[in-house]
Amino acid sequence: MEKGNSKVQSKKITAKPNTQDIAENKFIALLSYIFVLCFVPLLLKQESAFAQFHAKQGLALFIVEVIALVFTWTIILAWLGSILFLLCMIASVYGIILVWNGKMEQIPGITWIVQKINI
């Protein structure tokens, strides 16, 4: 079990981008948290550690948002989908604040999805 835990810990993104990377890619990294626009920095700014970090988090949120929307279409799980979608919106606002402040912090709750994204 300890080996599995050490693998998860080693996958955490700890790279700190330089201030030039943050300044040049702040606007495009903001797009990461706007629903389907997460693909823009993911595809266009592959050399930017800052933009890629936020794009992967935005992609994870997008996946959860799509699942939430599917839930809202079902009668039984509509309440769960609505709550999940609201939580995604709150997480997106938090992510936008992180980008605006030039920080690379993981959004709680989606870290396990981000770690599985190997783009």
N, CA and C atoms as a LAMMPS dump frame, in Angstrom:
ITEM: TIMESTEP
0
ITEM: NUMBER OF ATOMS
357
ITEM: BOX BOUNDS ff ff ff
-5.0000000000000000e+02 5.0000000000000000e+02
-5.0000000000000000e+02 5.0000000000000000e+02
-5.0000000000000000e+02 5.0000000000000000e+02
ITEM: ATOMS id mol type element x y z
1 1 1 N 0.81 -1.203 0
2 1 2 C 0 0 0
3 1 3 C 0.852 1.266 0
4 2 1 N 1.967 1.211 0.705
5 2 2 C 2.792 2.405 0.782
6 2 3 C 3.376 2.775 -0.571
7 3 1 N 3.654 1.774 -1.396
8 3 2 C 4.177 2.073 -2.725
9 3 3 C 3.128 2.811 -3.542
10 4 1 N 1.855 2.4 -3.429
11 4 2 C 0.786 3.071 -4.155
12 4 3 C 0.644 4.521 -3.719
13 5 1 N 0.763 4.761 -2.419
14 5 2 C 0.653 6.12 -1.911
15 5 3 C 1.814 6.983 -2.373
16 6 1 N 3.016 6.397 -2.444
17 6 2 C 4.168 7.175 -2.87
18 6 3 C 4.059 7.543 -4.341
19 7 1 N 3.433 6.672 -5.137
20 7 2 C 3.23 6.994 -6.548
21 7 3 C 2.295 8.175 -6.704
22 8 1 N 1.228 8.179 -5.926
23 8 2 C 0.272 9.281 -6.004
24 8 3 C 0.946 10.585 -5.591
25 9 1 N 1.732 10.542 -4.553
26 9 2 C 2.395 11.748 -4.093
27 9 3 C 3.429 12.242 -5.094
28 10 1 N 4.085 11.329 -5.81
29 10 2 C 5.099 11.752 -6.761
30 10 3 C 4.484 12.37 -8.007
31 11 1 N 3.206 12.115 -8.266
32 11 2 C 2.556 12.658 -9.445
33 11 3 C 2.055 14.091 -9.232
34 12 1 N 2.049 14.546 -7.996
35 12 2 C 1.573 15.909 -7.737
36 12 3 C 2.453 16.914 -8.464
37 13 1 N 1.805 17.891 -9.025
38 13 2 C 2.533 18.904 -9.783
39 13 3 C 3.107 19.918 -8.807
40 14 1 N 4.419 20 -8.788
41 14 2 C 5.076 20.928 -7.87
42 14 3 C 5.927 21.946 -8.617
43 15 1 N 5.934 21.857 -9.95
44 15 2 C 6.75 22.795 -10.732
45 15 3 C 6.193 24.205 -10.586
46 16 1 N 7.099 25.132 -10.423
47 16 2 C 6.693 26.523 -10.32
48 16 3 C 7.098 27.237 -11.602
49 17 1 N 6.13 27.802 -12.294
50 17 2 C 6.488 28.514 -13.523
51 17 3 C 7.172 29.828 -13.181
52 18 1 N 7.936 30.325 -14.118
53 18 2 C 8.57 31.611 -13.875
54 18 3 C 7.55 32.734 -14.077
55 19 1 N 7.893 33.904 -13.648
56 19 2 C 6.946 35.026 -13.721
57 19 3 C 6.624 35.406 -15.153
58 20 1 N 7.554 35.174 -16.069
59 20 2 C 7.288 35.475 -17.47
60 20 3 C 6.212 34.53 -18.021
61 21 1 N 6.293 33.255 -17.669
62 21 2 C 5.291 32.275 -18.09
63 21 3 C 3.911 32.674 -17.58
64 22 1 N 3.842 33.082 -16.332
65 22 2 C 2.561 33.489 -15.748
66 22 3 C 2.03 34.722 -16.446
67 23 1 N 2.879 35.719 -16.638
68 23 2 C 2.439 36.971 -17.262
69 23 3 C 1.964 36.755 -18.698
70 24 1 N 2.67 35.938 -19.452
71 24 2 C 2.315 35.721 -20.853
72 24 3 C 1.08 34.843 -21.032
73 25 1 N 0.817 33.955 -20.091
74 25 2 C -0.236 32.964 -20.277
75 25 3 C -1.394 33.078 -19.294
76 26 1 N -1.463 34.175 -18.562
77 26 2 C -2.521 34.339 -17.574
78 26 3 C -3.902 34.362 -18.22
79 27 1 N -4.067 35.115 -19.302
80 27 2 C -5.385 35.212 -19.932
81 27 3 C -5.83 33.87 -20.504
82 28 1 N -4.936 33.198 -21.196
83 28 2 C -5.318 31.922 -21.813
84 28 3 C -5.561 30.852 -20.749
85 29 1 N -4.861 30.943 -19.622
86 29 2 C -5.097 30.001 -18.528
87 29 3 C -6.464 30.237 -17.897
88 30 1 N -6.953 31.481 -17.935
89 30 2 C -8.297 31.772 -17.427
90 30 3 C -9.363 31.006 -18.202
91 31 1 N -9.12 30.777 -19.485
92 31 2 C -10.078 30.051 -20.313
93 31 3 C -10.258 28.606 -19.849
94 32 1 N -9.299 28.104 -19.116
95 32 2 C -9.344 26.714 -18.651
96 32 3 C -10.576 26.413 -17.822
97 33 1 N -11.102 27.394 -17.162
98 33 2 C -12.202 27.173 -16.229
99 33 3 C -13.555 27.588 -16.806
100 34 1 N -13.614 27.792 -18.113
101 34 2 C -14.873 28.171 -18.764
102 34 3 C -15.313 27.021 -19.66
103 35 1 N -15.996 26.064 -19.061
104 35 2 C -16.614 24.904 -19.698
105 35 3 C -15.725 24.286 -20.781
106 36 1 N -16.126 24.302 -22.041
107 36 2 C -15.414 23.609 -23.115
108 36 3 C -14.148 24.356 -23.565
109 37 1 N -13.984 25.598 -23.153
110 37 2 C -12.801 26.373 -23.534
111 37 3 C -11.525 25.862 -22.867
112 38 1 N -11.639 24.859 -22.004
113 38 2 C -10.444 24.27 -21.388
114 38 3 C -9.52 23.661 -22.438
115 39 1 N -10.07 23.339 -23.622
116 39 2 C -9.243 22.747 -24.674
117 39 3 C -8.328 23.765 -25.348
118 40 1 N -8.65 25.05 -25.261
119 40 2 C -7.827 26.081 -25.91
120 40 3 C -6.418 26.104 -25.322
121 41 1 N -6.24 26.306 -24.011
122 41 2 C -4.865 26.288 -23.485
123 41 3 C -4.235 24.903 -23.53
124 42 1 N -5.072 23.869 -23.439
125 42 2 C -4.556 22.509 -23.476
126 42 3 C -3.87 22.212 -24.803
127 43 1 N -4.414 22.751 -25.887
128 43 2 C -3.854 22.485 -27.21
129 43 3 C -2.89 23.563 -27.7
130 44 1 N -3.117 24.825 -27.321
131 44 2 C -2.321 25.921 -27.865
132 44 3 C -1.089 26.287 -27.038
133 45 1 N -1.1 26.006 -25.756
134 45 2 C 0.003 26.41 -24.877
135 45 3 C 0.66 25.205 -24.208
136 46 1 N 1.093 24.266 -25.023
137 46 2 C 1.688 23.041 -24.485
138 46 3 C 3.052 23.266 -23.849
139 47 1 N 3.705 24.373 -24.179
140 47 2 C 5.029 24.65 -23.61
141 47 3 C 4.947 25.388 -22.272
142 48 1 N 3.773 25.85 -21.901
143 48 2 C 3.601 26.622 -20.672
144 48 3 C 3.169 25.722 -19.515
145 49 1 N 4.002 25.609 -18.5
146 49 2 C 3.664 24.81 -17.317
147 49 3 C 2.449 25.391 -16.6
148 50 1 N 2.369 26.713 -16.554
149 50 2 C 1.257 27.393 -15.881
150 50 3 C -0.06 27.113 -16.589
151 51 1 N -0.098 27.304 -17.9
152 51 2 C -1.33 27.094 -18.661
153 51 3 C -1.732 25.622 -18.659
154 52 1 N -0.778 24.716 -18.765
155 52 2 C -1.085 23.292 -18.779
156 52 3 C -1.642 22.823 -17.436
157 53 1 N -1.069 23.319 -16.351
158 53 2 C -1.562 22.957 -15.023
159 53 3 C -3.034 23.32 -14.89
160 54 1 N -3.375 24.553 -15.248
161 54 2 C -4.763 24.997 -15.117
162 54 3 C -5.667 24.366 -16.174
163 55 1 N -5.14 24.082 -17.358
164 55 2 C -5.936 23.443 -18.402
165 55 3 C -6.339 22.028 -17.988
166 56 1 N -5.444 21.309 -17.336
167 56 2 C -5.769 19.958 -16.88
168 56 3 C -6.82 19.989 -15.781
169 57 1 N -6.724 20.964 -14.902
170 57 2 C -7.759 21.104 -13.877
171 57 3 C -9.087 21.494 -14.515
172 58 1 N -9.032 22.391 -15.5
173 58 2 C -10.251 22.782 -16.214
174 58 3 C -10.872 21.621 -16.954
175 59 1 N -10.047 20.75 -17.537
176 59 2 C -10.546 19.569 -18.23
177 59 3 C -11.227 18.619 -17.246
178 60 1 N -10.633 18.445 -16.078
179 60 2 C -11.25 17.596 -15.051
180 60 3 C -12.601 18.164 -14.63
181 61 1 N -12.672 19.468 -14.448
182 61 2 C -13.95 20.104 -14.11
183 61 3 C -14.955 19.941 -15.24
184 62 1 N -14.509 20.058 -16.478
185 62 2 C -15.383 19.888 -17.635
186 62 3 C -15.982 18.478 -17.648
187 63 1 N -15.171 17.483 -17.36
188 63 2 C -15.654 16.101 -17.317
189 63 3 C -16.73 15.949 -16.246
190 64 1 N -16.494 16.497 -15.08
191 64 2 C -17.476 16.419 -13.992
192 64 3 C -18.731 17.211 -14.356
193 65 1 N -18.58 18.356 -15.03
194 65 2 C -19.738 19.142 -15.442
195 65 3 C -20.608 18.385 -16.437
196 66 1 N -19.987 17.678 -17.366
197 66 2 C -20.748 16.885 -18.338
198 66 3 C -21.512 15.774 -17.622
199 67 1 N -20.867 15.114 -16.673
200 67 2 C -21.548 14.079 -15.886
201 67 3 C -22.72 14.685 -15.119
202 68 1 N -22.497 15.865 -14.547
203 68 2 C -23.563 16.54 -13.805
204 68 3 C -24.737 16.888 -14.723
205 69 1 N -24.444 17.342 -15.927
206 69 2 C -25.519 17.663 -16.866
207 69 3 C -26.307 16.424 -17.265
208 70 1 N -25.623 15.298 -17.43
209 70 2 C -26.323 14.046 -17.739
210 70 3 C -27.23 13.665 -16.573
211 71 1 N -26.748 13.835 -15.36
212 71 2 C -27.568 13.546 -14.181
213 71 3 C -28.816 14.424 -14.133
214 72 1 N -28.696 15.683 -14.531
215 72 2 C -29.852 16.582 -14.461
216 72 3 C -30.938 16.183 -15.454
217 73 1 N -30.585 15.401 -16.464
218 73 2 C -31.587 14.952 -17.438
219 73 3 C -32.399 13.771 -16.93
220 74 1 N -31.927 13.124 -15.891
221 74 2 C -32.674 12.001 -15.324
222 74 3 C -33.511 12.497 -14.16
223 75 1 N -34.67 11.922 -14.005
224 75 2 C -35.586 12.368 -12.951
225 75 3 C -35.039 12.029 -11.573
226 76 1 N -34.49 10.842 -11.436
227 76 2 C -34.044 10.369 -10.119
228 76 3 C -32.799 11.105 -9.632
229 77 1 N -31.86 11.406 -10.534
230 77 2 C -30.592 12.007 -10.134
231 77 3 C -30.491 13.499 -10.431
232 78 1 N -31.599 14.148 -10.75
233 78 2 C -31.569 15.571 -11.108
234 78 3 C -31.034 16.431 -9.968
235 79 1 N -31.412 16.127 -8.753
236 79 2 C -30.946 16.906 -7.607
237 79 3 C -29.441 16.765 -7.424
238 80 1 N -28.932 15.535 -7.618
239 80 2 C -27.492 15.302 -7.492
240 80 3 C -26.725 16.037 -8.584
241 81 1 N -27.249 16.002 -9.803
242 81 2 C -26.618 16.711 -10.911
243 81 3 C -26.578 18.204 -10.674
244 82 1 N -27.659 18.751 -10.127
245 82 2 C -27.712 20.187 -9.852
246 82 3 C -26.687 20.596 -8.803
247 83 1 N -26.579 19.8 -7.754
248 83 2 C -25.601 20.089 -6.696
249 83 3 C -24.177 19.959 -7.232
250 84 1 N -23.938 18.915 -8.007
251 84 2 C -22.616 18.696 -8.585
252 84 3 C -22.226 19.826 -9.539
253 85 1 N -23.191 20.263 -10.339
254 85 2 C -22.919 21.358 -11.267
255 85 3 C -22.638 22.658 -10.507
256 86 1 N -23.371 22.914 -9.442
257 86 2 C -23.126 24.098 -8.618
258 86 3 C -21.728 24.054 -8.001
259 87 1 N -21.321 22.891 -7.518
260 87 2 C -19.969 22.738 -6.952
261 87 3 C -18.897 22.976 -8.013
262 88 1 N -19.169 22.542 -9.245
263 88 2 C -18.223 22.783 -10.34
264 88 3 C -18.108 24.274 -10.644
265 89 1 N -19.206 24.979 -10.587
266 89 2 C -19.171 26.425 -10.83
267 89 3 C -18.351 27.131 -9.747
268 90 1 N -18.535 26.701 -8.506
269 90 2 C -17.758 27.281 -7.402
270 90 3 C -16.269 26.975 -7.591
271 91 1 N -15.962 25.739 -7.98
272 91 2 C -14.566 25.354 -8.22
273 91 3 C -13.98 26.139 -9.391
274 92 1 N -14.782 26.423 -10.404
275 92 2 C -14.307 27.207 -11.546
276 92 3 C -13.969 28.635 -11.132
277 93 1 N -14.801 29.219 -10.301
278 93 2 C -14.523 30.571 -9.81
279 93 3 C -13.245 30.563 -8.978
280 94 1 N -13.079 29.54 -8.154
281 94 2 C -11.858 29.405 -7.357
282 94 3 C -10.633 29.274 -8.267
283 95 1 N -10.762 28.477 -9.325
284 95 2 C -9.667 28.32 -10.282
285 95 3 C -9.32 29.621 -10.982
286 96 1 N -10.327 30.397 -11.349
287 96 2 C -10.094 31.693 -11.993
288 96 3 C -9.357 32.629 -11.045
289 97 1 N -9.727 32.592 -9.776
290 97 2 C -9.034 33.421 -8.776
291 97 3 C -7.575 32.991 -8.651
292 98 1 N -7.336 31.679 -8.673
293 98 2 C -5.956 31.184 -8.615
294 98 3 C -5.145 31.668 -9.807
295 99 1 N -5.727 31.583 -11.002
296 99 2 C -5.022 32.05 -12.201
297 99 3 C -4.74 33.532 -12.091
298 100 1 N -5.72 34.299 -11.699
299 100 2 C -5.572 35.745 -11.601
300 100 3 C -4.438 36.121 -10.644
301 101 1 N -4.294 35.332 -9.577
302 101 2 C -3.229 35.587 -8.597
303 101 3 C -1.909 34.922 -8.97
304 102 1 N -1.874 34.221 -10.095
305 102 2 C -0.645 33.584 -10.567
306 102 3 C -0.21 32.387 -9.748
307 103 1 N -1.164 31.662 -9.172
308 103 2 C -0.839 30.521 -8.314
309 103 3 C -1.144 29.207 -9.019
310 104 1 N -0.411 28.187 -8.631
311 104 2 C -0.64 26.829 -9.126
312 104 3 C -1.007 25.94 -7.948
313 105 1 N -2.239 26.037 -7.503
314 105 2 C -2.73 25.214 -6.4
315 105 3 C -3.787 24.271 -6.932
316 106 1 N -3.801 23.073 -6.39
317 106 2 C -4.775 22.085 -6.828
318 106 3 C -6.143 22.383 -6.217
319 107 1 N -7.166 22.184 -7.025
320 107 2 C -8.535 22.373 -6.562
321 107 3 C -8.957 21.089 -5.849
322 108 1 N -9.382 21.189 -4.609
323 108 2 C -9.774 19.988 -3.858
324 108 3 C -10.947 19.273 -4.524
325 109 1 N -10.909 17.96 -4.488
326 109 2 C -12.003 17.156 -5.012
327 109 3 C -11.793 16.638 -6.419
328 110 1 N -10.953 17.292 -7.212
329 110 2 C -10.728 16.824 -8.581
330 110 3 C -9.29 16.385 -8.797
331 111 1 N -8.493 16.372 -7.759
332 111 2 C -7.076 16.045 -7.877
333 111 3 C -6.872 14.655 -8.468
334 112 1 N -7.682 13.696 -8.066
335 112 2 C -7.525 12.332 -8.567
336 112 3 C -7.812 12.244 -10.06
337 113 1 N -8.694 13.082 -10.575
338 113 2 C -8.963 13.107 -12.019
339 113 3 C -7.784 13.742 -12.75
340 114 1 N -7.283 14.837 -12.214
341 114 2 C -6.161 15.542 -12.838
342 114 3 C -4.938 14.63 -12.932
343 115 1 N -4.694 13.835 -11.916
344 115 2 C -3.543 12.943 -11.91
345 115 3 C -3.635 11.862 -12.971
346 116 1 N -4.838 11.529 -13.405
347 116 2 C -5.021 10.512 -14.429
348 116 3 C -4.931 11.078 -15.847
349 117 1 N -4.942 12.394 -15.994
350 117 2 C -4.858 13.02 -17.311
351 117 3 C -3.404 13.07 -17.744
352 118 1 N -3.087 12.348 -18.789
353 118 2 C -1.714 12.304 -19.3
354 118 3 C -1.649 12.908 -20.687
355 119 1 N -1.886 14.176 -20.757
356 119 2 C -1.849 14.867 -22.059
357 119 3 C -0.599 15.694 -22.114
